[in-house]
Amino acid sequence: MADKIMIQGTMSGVGKSLLTAALCRIFRQDGHAPAPFKSQNMALNSFITEDGAEIGRAQAMQAEAAGIPPSAWMNPVLLKPTTDRGSQVIVNGRVRGQMQAASYFRYKKTLFPEILQAAEALEAQHDILVIEGAGSPVELNLKQDDIVNMGLAKKLKTPVLLVGDIDRGGIFAQLLGTLMLLEPEEHALVKGLIVNRFRGDSQLFRDGVRMLEERSGIPVLGVVPYIPCDIEAEDSLSDIPPARADAAVDIAVIRLPRMSNVTDFDVFRQYPQVSVRLVGAQEMLGMPDMLLLPGTKNTISDLQWLRETGQAQEVLRCAAQGIPVMGICGGYQMLGEWISDPSGAEGGGTVRGLGLLPCETVFAEEKRQTQVTGRFCEVPGWFSCLAGAALHGYEIHHGMTETDGVPLTTCGGTVRENVCGCYVHGVFDSAEVSGRLVKKLLSQKGISFRGGIDRAAYKERQFDILAQAVRESLDMAQVYRILRAGI
């Protein structure tokens, strides 16, 4: 039976995911075999495991921190919002169906047995589970049949560390207010408090620590600073680094309303000569050096958004002026001529695409979920620089795209002059792929390329930076005591 510890937060976005990743890395460094676990996640950033299961990208990131392959057990329930009121429900890595919020609220309690089975499967293979909650444990109208916060902690008999974000203000109201609203048996599960994202000298908060402990009767395990490390965002609403004003190359990414897997473009930020900026409805696209269309959970409605905001015309303008344009997954579908949804996967209907690529997409009921490995073909035009480059990534899509144009990769996709697209998420993570693109963009300006990057090694360094900062900030001896004592 594995030891367990749970990270809950006073609200969404207080840093639960990164603290979970940090503890996974610390426990691994200390010789343990940890695994992350989040019973229910809501996010548009997802990942496909080796066996084709879809889980939240954050749990895949946490698995990397723990040094283990991601699995569906780490995130048995994933909700991918399709509208403001509904989500695609994914259970154990497979689509269970589309549900409106009210229907899912009634349905979720039936998922508890599968959640517990996933936790048991992880416990059989690991000696520590680092469990992440979701949002706040005291959303009083949502507590009935809770499967992700205190409801899960009680089922798994797990001690809880409660995290507040001081950078957002109101840290006393956050932590003390949350504790006040907990039921007595829930309050008893909270064994430590964490003040997260402190800017400046943490010694200045010594009186704050004393006040929190006096009023709560619970020890403050540490004041964690705002950590300047580059760990990928959980979803498109997370903090994303601003564009670099002094960079030689400007890569623009259209910020679609239901943009998914924005982490596809993180690798370009590692190149010191490159800036990546997200362009929303009211922002000027201008004349970027390269334009990228990301994936989306709802291609048809986001394509309509492109047209309504005028950004579709801007994309067409960029393509006509010779700027390289590339679409990934939903972005690839938008670049084609037609998109049809006969099965109603996105509400039904047929819409005209942007017409930049000679392809048509038809949505099917069954989603394609797989990891892929291949190479770029001998393509003409601007993207000829990628010819022969190896690629590895994963596909997550309902649409099947047919093209009579030039194939882009051995895994599909197509290219026409300075426009291309494919379904492969993570295609840029290879230093060979991203490096060739950056080198060509720089060469067009007469600037020398400083060399490629090792994405995997870079990510490992970032996990170590995160873990070191958290280790130095928390009373890890007390964390281990809480872990081993349980409840």
C-alpha positions in Angstrom: 0.0 0.0 0.0 1.5 3.3 -1.1 1.8 6.4 1.2 -0.4 9.2 0.0 -0.5 13.0 0.3 -3.0 15.4 -1.4 -2.5 18.9 -2.6 -5.7 21.0 -2.4 -6.1 24.7 -3.2 -8.2 27.6 -2.1 -9.2 28.2 -5.7 -8.2 27.3 -9.2 -4.8 28.5 -10.4 -3.0 28.6 -7.0 -0.2 26.4 -8.2 -1.5 22.9 -7.3 -0.3 21.3 -10.5 3.3 22.6 -10.1 3.5 21.8 -6.4 2.4 18.3 -7.3 5.1 18.0 -10.0 7.7 19.4 -7.5 6.8 16.8 -4.9 6.9 14.1 -7.5 10.4 15.2 -8.5 11.6 15.6 -4.9 10.3 12.1 -3.9 12.0 10.6 -6.9 15.3 12.4 -6.1 15.0 10.9 -2.6 14.9 7.4 -3.9 11.2 6.8 -4.0 8.9 5.7 -6.8 6.1 8.3 -6.8 3.2 8.8 -9.2 0.8 11.7 -9.7 -3.0 11.3 -9.5 -5.9 13.6 -10.3 -9.2 11.9 -10.3 -10.9 14.6 -12.4 -9.4 17.2 -14.5 -11.0 19.9 -16.7 -8.6 21.1 -19.4 -8.3 21.4 -23.2 -4.6 20.5 -23.1 -4.4 16.7 -23.2 -1.9 14.0 -23.9 -2.0 10.5 -25.5 -0.2 7.7 -23.7 1.7 4.9 -25.3 -1.5 2.7 -25.3 -3.6 5.4 -26.8 -5.4 6.7 -23.7 -6.2 10.4 -23.4 -5.3 12.2 -20.1 -4.8 15.8 -18.9 -1.5 17.3 -20.1 -0.7 18.3 -16.5 -0.7 14.7 -15.4 1.6 13.8 -18.2 3.9 16.6 -17.1 3.8 15.4 -13.5 4.7 11.9 -14.7 7.7 13.3 -16.5 8.7 15.0 -13.2 8.4 11.6 -11.5 10.4 9.9 -14.2 7.7 7.5 -15.3 5.5 7.0 -18.4 2.1 8.7 -18.2 -0.9 6.4 -17.9 -4.7 6.7 -17.9 -4.7 5.7 -14.2 -3.1 9.1 -13.3 -6.2 10.9 -14.6 -9.2 8.6 -14.8 -11.7 11.4 -15.6 -11.0 14.2 -18.0 -13.5 16.9 -19.0 -12.9 18.8 -22.2 -15.2 21.7 -22.5 -17.0 22.0 -25.9 -19.4 24.8 -25.0 -19.9 27.1 -22.0 -22.3 24.5 -20.6 -21.1 21.1 -21.8 -18.0 18.9 -22.1 -16.7 15.8 -23.7 -16.4 13.2 -20.8 -13.3 11.0 -21.1 -13.1 8.0 -18.6 -10.0 5.9 -18.3 -8.6 7.5 -21.4 -11.6 6.9 -23.7 -14.5 9.1 -24.7 -17.6 8.3 -22.6 -19.8 10.9 -24.3 -20.9 14.5 -24.5 -22.7 15.9 -21.4 -24.2 19.1 -20.2 -23.0 20.3 -16.8 -26.3 19.4 -15.0 -26.2 15.9 -16.5 -22.6 15.3 -15.6 -23.2 16.5 -12.0 -25.8 13.7 -11.6 -23.6 11.2 -13.4 -20.2 11.8 -11.7 -21.0 9.8 -8.6 -21.2 6.6 -10.7 -17.5 7.1 -11.6 -16.2 6.7 -8.1 -15.6 2.9 -8.5 -13.5 3.5 -11.6 -11.6 6.3 -9.9 -10.8 4.1 -6.9 -9.7 1.3 -9.2 -7.3 3.6 -10.9 -5.8 4.8 -7.6 -5.4 1.1 -6.5 -3.6 0.3 -9.7 -1.1 3.1 -9.2 -0.7 2.1 -5.5 0.3 -1.4 -6.7 3.2 0.0 -8.7 4.4 3.0 -6.6 5.3 3.7 -3.0 4.0 7.3 -3.0 0.9 8.9 -4.6 0.9 12.7 -4.9 -2.8 13.5 -5.4 -4.0 16.8 -6.8 -7.4 18.3 -6.1 -9.3 20.6 -8.4 -10.5 24.2 -7.8 -11.6 24.7 -4.2 -12.9 22.1 -1.8 -15.5 24.4 -0.4 -17.7 25.2 -3.5 -20.7 24.5 -1.3 -23.1 24.0 -4.2 -20.8 21.4 -5.8 -19.8 19.4 -2.7 -22.5 16.8 -3.0 -21.0 13.6 -4.4 -17.5 15.2 -4.6 -15.0 12.9 -6.4 -11.9 15.2 -6.6 -11.4 17.1 -3.3 -12.5 16.1 0.2 -14.8 13.4 -1.0 -11.8 11.7 -2.6 -9.5 12.4 0.4 -12.0 10.7 2.8 -12.3 7.7 0.5 -8.6 7.3 0.1 -7.9 8.3 3.8 -5.4 10.8 2.6 -3.8 13.7 4.6 -4.3 17.1 2.8 -2.0 20.1 2.3 -4.0 23.2 1.6 -2.3 25.8 -0.7 -3.1 29.5 -1.0 -1.7 31.9 -3.6 -0.4 35.1 -1.9 0.4 36.7 -5.3 -3.4 37.0 -5.9 -4.0 38.7 -2.6 -6.2 37.8 0.3 -4.1 34.9 1.6 -5.7 35.0 5.1 -9.2 35.0 3.6 -8.2 32.2 1.2 -6.7 29.8 3.8 -8.7 30.6 6.9 -12.0 31.0 5.0 -11.5 27.7 3.3 -10.8 26.0 6.6 -13.9 27.7 8.2 -16.2 26.2 5.5 -14.9 22.7 5.8 -16.9 20.1 7.7 -15.2 18.9 11.0 -14.1 15.6 9.5 -12.8 17.4 6.4 -10.9 20.0 8.6 -9.3 17.1 10.4 -7.7 15.9 7.2 -5.8 19.2 6.6 -2.3 18.6 8.1 -0.4 21.6 6.7 -0.8 24.9 5.0 1.4 26.2 2.1 1.7 29.9 1.1 2.6 29.9 -2.6 4.0 32.4 -5.0 5.5 34.9 -2.5 7.5 37.7 -4.2 10.3 39.2 -2.2 11.9 38.3 1.1 9.7 35.6 2.7 11.1 36.6 6.1 8.8 39.6 5.9 5.9 37.2 6.2 7.0 35.7 9.5 4.2 37.4 11.4 1.8 36.2 8.7 2.9 32.6 9.3 2.4 33.0 13.0 -1.1 34.5 12.6 -2.1 31.7 10.2 -1.0 29.0 12.7 -2.6 30.7 15.7 -5.9 31.2 14.0 -6.0 27.8 12.2 -4.2 25.5 14.7 -2.5 24.0 11.6 1.3 24.3 10.8 2.4 26.4 7.9 4.8 24.1 6.1 6.5 26.8 4.1 6.3 30.0 2.1 7.1 29.1 -1.5 8.5 31.9 -3.7 7.4 32.8 -7.2 9.6 30.3 -9.1 11.0 31.4 -12.4 11.0 28.1 -14.2 9.6 27.1 -17.6 7.1 24.4 -16.9 4.4 24.0 -19.6 1.0 25.5 -18.8 -1.9 23.3 -17.8 -4.3 24.9 -20.2 -4.8 27.9 -22.5 -6.0 30.0 -19.5 -2.8 29.6 -17.6 -0.1 32.2 -17.4 1.8 32.3 -20.7 5.1 34.1 -21.0 4.9 37.4 -22.8 6.4 37.9 -26.2 10.0 39.1 -26.3 10.2 42.6 -27.7 13.9 42.3 -28.8 13.7 38.9 -30.5 14.8 38.6 -34.1 11.9 36.2 -35.1 8.3 36.9 -34.4 6.1 33.7 -34.4 2.3 34.5 -34.0 -0.2 31.9 -32.7 -3.9 32.6 -33.1 -5.5 32.4 -29.7 -8.7 30.5 -30.5 -11.5 30.5 -27.9 -11.3 26.8 -27.4 -7.6 26.4 -28.2 -6.1 23.1 -27.1 -2.6 21.9 -26.6 -1.0 25.3 -26.7 2.1 23.6 -25.3 2.8 22.5 -28.9 4.6 25.9 -29.4 6.5 26.1 -26.1 9.6 24.8 -27.7 10.1 27.9 -29.7 10.4 30.0 -26.6 13.6 28.1 -25.8 15.4 29.8 -28.8 16.8 33.1 -27.5 16.3 34.7 -31.0 12.6 33.8 -31.2 9.5 35.4 -29.7 6.1 33.7 -29.5 3.0 35.8 -29.1 -0.7 34.8 -28.9 -3.1 36.9 -31.0 -6.6 37.2 -29.8 -9.8 38.8 -31.2 -8.7 42.4 -30.6 -5.0 42.1 -31.2 -3.1 43.0 -34.4 -1.6 40.2 -36.3 0.6 42.4 -38.3 3.5 40.9 -40.2 4.8 37.9 -38.2 7.7 35.8 -39.6 5.5 32.7 -39.2 1.9 32.1 -38.3 0.6 29.1 -36.5 -3.0 27.9 -36.1 -3.3 25.6 -33.0 -5.6 22.8 -32.2 -9.1 23.4 -30.8 -11.8 21.4 -29.1 -14.4 22.9 -31.5 -13.1 23.5 -35.0 -16.3 24.7 -36.5 -17.2 27.3 -33.9 -13.6 28.6 -33.7 -13.5 28.9 -37.4 -16.7 31.0 -37.2 -15.0 33.1 -34.5 -12.1 33.6 -36.9 -14.4 35.0 -39.5 -16.5 37.1 -37.0 -13.4 38.8 -35.6 -11.8 39.4 -38.9 -8.8 37.3 -38.1 -9.7 34.9 -40.9 -9.0 37.7 -43.4 -5.7 38.4 -41.6 -4.7 34.7 -42.0 -5.5 34.9 -45.7 -3.5 38.1 -46.0 -0.5 36.6 -44.4 -0.6 33.6 -46.6 -0.9 35.7 -49.7 2.1 37.8 -48.7 4.3 34.7 -48.5 4.4 34.4 -44.7 4.7 30.7 -43.8 1.4 29.4 -42.2 1.1 26.1 -40.4 -1.9 24.5 -38.8 -1.9 21.7 -36.2 -5.0 19.4 -35.8 -8.0 21.7 -35.7 -5.9 24.5 -37.2 -5.0 22.1 -40.1 -8.7 21.4 -40.6 -9.5 25.1 -40.8 -6.9 25.6 -43.6 -8.7 23.2 -45.9 -11.6 23.7 -48.2 -14.5 22.1 -46.4 -15.4 20.7 -42.9 -18.4 18.4 -42.5 -19.9 17.0 -39.3 -22.5 14.4 -40.3 -22.3 12.6 -36.9 -22.9 15.8 -34.9 -19.6 15.6 -33.0 -19.4 19.4 -33.0 -23.1 20.1 -33.5 -23.5 19.0 -37.1 -23.4 20.9 -40.4 -20.9 21.7 -43.2 -18.8 24.8 -43.4 -16.3 26.2 -45.8 -12.7 26.3 -44.6 -10.1 29.0 -45.4 -9.3 27.3 -48.7 -5.5 27.5 -48.3 -5.0 23.7 -48.5 -6.5 21.2 -51.0 -8.2 19.0 -48.4 -11.6 18.2 -46.8 -12.4 17.1 -43.3 -15.3 14.9 -42.2 -15.9 14.3 -38.5 -16.4 10.7 -37.4 -18.0 9.5 -34.1 -14.9 7.7 -33.0 -11.9 9.7 -31.9 -8.4 8.9 -33.2 -6.0 8.7 -30.2 -2.5 7.4 -30.9 1.2 8.2 -30.7 2.9 8.5 -34.1 6.5 8.4 -35.4 7.5 9.4 -38.9 9.3 11.8 -41.2 8.6 14.9 -43.3 8.3 14.2 -47.0 10.3 15.8 -49.8 8.0 18.8 -49.9 8.3 21.8 -52.2 7.9 25.4 -51.3 8.8 27.2 -48.1 8.6 24.1 -45.9 11.2 22.2 -48.0 13.6 22.9 -45.2 11.8 20.1 -43.2 12.4 17.4 -45.8 13.5 14.2 -44.2 13.3 15.5 -40.6 12.2 12.9 -38.1 9.0 13.5 -36.0 7.3 12.0 -33.0 4.1 13.1 -31.4 0.5 12.2 -30.9 -2.9 12.6 -32.6 -6.3 13.4 -30.9 -9.1 14.2 -33.3 -12.5 13.2 -34.6 -11.9 14.5 -38.1 -10.6 12.4 -41.0 -8.9 14.6 -43.6 -8.6 13.7 -47.3 -6.2 15.5 -49.6 -5.2 15.3 -53.2 -2.3 17.6 -52.6 1.3 17.1 -51.7 1.8 15.0 -48.5 3.6 16.8 -45.7 4.7 13.8 -43.5 4.6 10.1 -43.6 1.9 10.5 -40.9 -0.3 12.6 -43.1 -0.9 16.3 -43.6 -0.5 18.3 -46.7 1.4 21.3 -48.0 0.9 24.0 -50.7 3.7 26.5 -51.2 4.0 28.5 -47.9 1.0 26.8 -46.2 0.9 23.4 -44.5 -0.8 21.4 -41.8 -0.9 18.1 -40.0 -2.5 16.4 -37.0 0.6 15.7 -35.0 0.8 17.4 -31.6 4.3 17.8 -30.3 5.7 17.8 -33.9 8.0 20.8 -33.0 9.5 19.2 -29.9 12.2 17.6 -32.0 15.3 19.9 -32.2 15.6 18.8 -35.8 12.1 20.2 -36.7 12.0 23.3 -34.6 15.7 24.0 -35.3 15.3 23.9 -39.1 12.3 26.2 -39.0 14.1 28.7 -36.8 17.2 28.5 -38.9 15.3 29.3 -42.0 13.4 32.2 -40.4 16.7 33.7 -39.3 18.4 33.1 -42.6 15.7 35.1 -44.3 16.8 38.1 -42.2 20.5 37.4 -42.7 21.0 36.4 -39.1 23.1 33.4 -38.0 21.5 30.5 -36.3 23.0 29.9 -32.8 22.2 26.2 -32.8 19.4 23.8 -31.8 18.2 22.8 -28.4 17.6 19.5 -26.5 14.0 19.8 -25.4 14.1 16.8 -23.1 17.2 17.9 -21.3 15.8 21.4 -21.0 12.6 20.1 -19.4 14.6 18.0 -16.9 16.5 21.1 -15.8 13.3 23.0 -15.3 11.9 20.2 -13.1 15.1 20.3 -11.0 14.9 24.1 -10.6 11.2 23.7 -9.5 12.0 20.9 -7.1 15.0 22.7 -5.6 13.0 25.8 -4.9 10.2 23.9 -3.3 12.5 21.7 -1.3 14.3 24.8 0.1 10.9 26.4 1.0 9.0 23.6 2.6 9.7 21.7 5.8 10.2 18.5 4.0 10.9 16.6 7.2 7.4 17.5 8.3 6.0 16.7 4.9 7.5 13.1 5.2 6.0 12.8 8.7 2.6 13.7 7.4 3.0 11.4 4.5 4.0 8.4 6.7 1.5 9.1 9.5 -1.5 9.3 7.1 -4.7 10.0 8.9 
